[in-house]
Structures are given as structure tokens and as C-alpha cells.
Amino acid sequence: MATGVRWSSCQDLTNSRVPVPLYNARVQVSLRPSVLDPAGEATRAAAGRLGVSGVRRLRIGKAIEVDLEAPDRQTAQAQLELLSDRLLANPVIEDWSLEIGDAD
């Protein structure tokens, strides 16, 4: 049984790395309109107590910024959609939207 790996036939790839584009994205997650938002209602009420009148509706969501390395925009979008749909938003009560910037 061999105890090691022979590296003599391997290429050194440390100097031949191909740059991978970096895509900047923002995922906006918000509660679906049919879902109650107690935090939003509490914040709306607090705005009135601060003297800010006229706030008829206030809903709280979240914004997630992601920097993702991908070979092309199509791959980046597919990966970000998967991430948004399965990890960043709860599909039962939340909707999400995605904005992808140009590659750096």
C-alpha cells in the first residue's frame, strides 16, 4: 500500500489561475402581503409617538448583500436564485427579489 502521493507528474497551477468574475447582488426579502407584520405595526405606532404623522403602512423586511464568484452572469443568477429561494427567504411567508450588478 502506498503511503504518499507522487507529485512529480502533477502540474503547478498556482501561477496559472484564471480570474473569476465577482458579481455583487442584493436580495430583498419581504413578508407576503397576506402575512401580518407585528414588528412593522409596532414601528408604525412608534413613529406616531415620535410625532411623525401620516404613516399609513409600514412593513419590515431585510436586505442581503452577496458577493459571488461565478464564471458568467447566467451561472451567478442561477446560484443566487437558488440561495434566495432555499436559504435567504422562507417561501411560505416571504417573497424575494434579486438585483445583480455587473461583474467586477
N, C-alpha and C positions, 0 to 999 in steps of 0.2 A: 504494500500500500504506500502511495506517495505521501510524503509529509509536507510538501510545499507546492508552489505553483511556479512553473517556468515562465519567466517574463521575457526571455530573450527573443521570442518571436512576436511579442506584442509591440504595437506602435505607441509612441509617446504622444498623446493627444492634448497635452497641456498647452501647447502653443498653437494648436490649430482649431481653437474653439470658434464656432460661428455665432455671431451675436444674434440673440433672440429679441424681437421687438417687445417692448413693455407697453401694455395698454392700461390706461387709467380709466376706471369706471366708478360710477356712483349708482348704488341700488337704493331706491326709495321704497320703503315698506310702510303701508298704511292699513289701518283696520278697514274691513269691508263696510260699506255704508249701513248694512243691517246689524252690525255689531255695536253694542253700547260701548262708550268710551268714558269710564268714570274719571280717569285722570284728566281727560280733556274737559269734562264738565267741571271738575274741581278747579282747574286752571282758569276756565272762563269765569267762574264765580269770583275767584281771587282777583281777576282783572277788574271786575266791577268794584270790589272793595278798595282797590288802589286808585279808583277814580277814573278808570278807563271805561267809558260807556260805549255802547253800540256794538259790542262783540256779540254777534248773534249765534255763532257756531265756532267751536274750537276743537280740533281733533289732533291728537298727538300721534306721531309716527316715528320712524327712525330712518336715518341716512347712513349708509355704509359705504365707505370708500375702499376700493380694492385696486391694487397694482398687480397685474397678472402678466407673466411672460407667456407668450404664445407665438407660434410660427407665423400666423396670419390673423386677420380680423375675424374671419369666419370661425376659426377654432376658438379664439378668445370669446366671441359671443356665445358659442355653444357651451363653453365651460362656465361662463358667468351665468347663463340661464339655468344650468343645472344647479349651480351653487345657490342661486336665488330661490329657486323653486323647492329645493330639498333641504336647505340648511338655514338660509337667512330669513325666510318668511314661513309662517305657519299657514299652509294653503287652506285650512278650514276657516280661518277668521281674517286672514290678511291678503291683500293684493300687493304686487310689487311692480316697479317699472325700472328700466335699465337705461343708463346713458353711458356710452363708451366713447372716450376721447380718442384722438389719433395716437398712433404708436410713437413712442419716443425713440 
